């Protein structure tokens, strides 16, 4: 998931050319935020001695809410659907 999301977030490795700029921007933002939230969750899971500040937790929840609200506007786009597939199918090449 992390590799697929980073590939979409990076303009050099973005796998979808010639797409609507607004959709591409939203998908990149979604994938970048998804990766950041996943890394933060892993940190919280594997560092139980480290307390998470209440404000940090609220910021992360707000980010998740915003990005999933934004997802509603692109979820039916072909590149959004291809991104979802890339999350579960490992690229071999």
Phi, psi and omega per residue, in radians:
X1 nan -0.777 -3.117
X2 -1.105 -0.753 -3.132
X3 -1.116 -0.794 3.127
X4 -1.082 -0.754 -3.124
X5 -1.171 -0.712 3.110
X6 -1.156 -0.605 3.091
X7 -1.117 -0.624 3.123
X8 -1.325 -0.657 -3.105
X9 -1.231 -0.488 -3.089
X10 -1.523 2.146 -3.106
X11 -1.139 -0.427 3.124
X12 -1.321 -0.475 -3.095
X13 -1.985 0.137 -3.110
X14 -1.023 2.124 -2.990
X15 -1.457 -0.043 -3.058
X16 -2.083 1.873 -3.139
X17 -1.692 2.730 3.041
X18 1.202 0.435 -3.107
X19 -1.732 2.898 3.103
X20 -0.977 2.232 -3.063
X21 -1.038 -0.726 -3.125
X22 -1.113 -0.739 3.118
X23 -1.150 -0.757 3.125
X24 -1.067 -0.794 3.133
X25 -1.060 -0.772 3.139
X26 -1.142 -0.732 -3.139
X27 -1.159 -0.702 3.089
X28 -1.092 -0.775 3.120
X29 -1.076 -0.764 3.131
X30 -1.051 -0.859 -3.075
X31 -1.151 -0.664 3.105
X32 -1.146 -0.802 3.139
X33 -1.139 -0.718 3.094
X34 -1.001 -0.807 -3.140
X35 -1.092 -0.786 3.141
X36 -1.095 -0.778 3.133
X37 -1.129 -0.664 3.114
X38 -1.135 -0.742 3.114
X39 -1.116 -0.716 3.123
X40 -1.152 -0.661 3.097
X41 -1.138 -0.763 3.114
X42 -1.062 -0.735 3.112
X43 -1.048 -0.798 -3.131
X44 -1.135 -0.666 -3.129
X45 -1.169 -0.679 -2.989
X46 -1.811 0.119 3.077
X47 -2.284 1.132 -3.039
X48 -1.126 -0.359 3.133
X49 -1.342 -0.298 -3.133
X50 -1.588 2.049 3.116
X51 -1.361 2.461 3.080
X52 -1.704 2.185 3.133
X53 -1.116 2.518 -3.131
X54 -0.982 -0.729 -3.130
X55 -1.158 -0.634 3.089
X56 -1.138 -0.734 3.118
X57 -1.099 -0.757 3.121
X58 -1.132 -0.652 3.102
X59 -1.105 -0.740 3.127
X60 -1.156 -0.719 3.099
X61 -1.109 -0.741 3.121
X62 -1.099 -0.715 3.095
X63 -1.065 -0.766 3.127
X64 -1.109 -0.747 3.111
X65 -1.069 -0.797 -3.115
X66 -1.104 -0.788 -3.064
X67 -1.223 -0.622 3.115
X68 -1.334 -0.466 2.991
X69 -1.176 -0.764 3.111
X70 -1.116 -0.622 -3.131
X71 -0.980 -0.597 -3.126
X72 -0.990 -0.529 -3.105
X73 -1.382 -0.298 -3.093
X74 -2.137 -0.064 -2.991
X75 -1.021 -0.471 -3.133
X76 -1.621 -0.020 3.110
X77 -1.271 2.562 -3.102
X78 -1.035 -0.714 -3.116
X79 -1.225 -0.512 3.069
X80 -1.185 -0.715 3.104
X81 -1.154 -0.696 3.097
X82 -1.126 -0.643 3.080
X83 -1.072 -0.778 3.116
X84 -1.031 -0.748 3.101
X85 -1.084 -0.724 -3.116
X86 -1.112 -0.372 3.109
X87 -1.244 -0.468 -3.084
X88 -1.952 -0.223 -3.140
X89 -1.978 2.069 -3.121
X90 -1.316 2.250 3.120
X91 -1.255 2.281 3.088
X92 -2.051 2.009 -3.117
X93 -3.061 nan nan
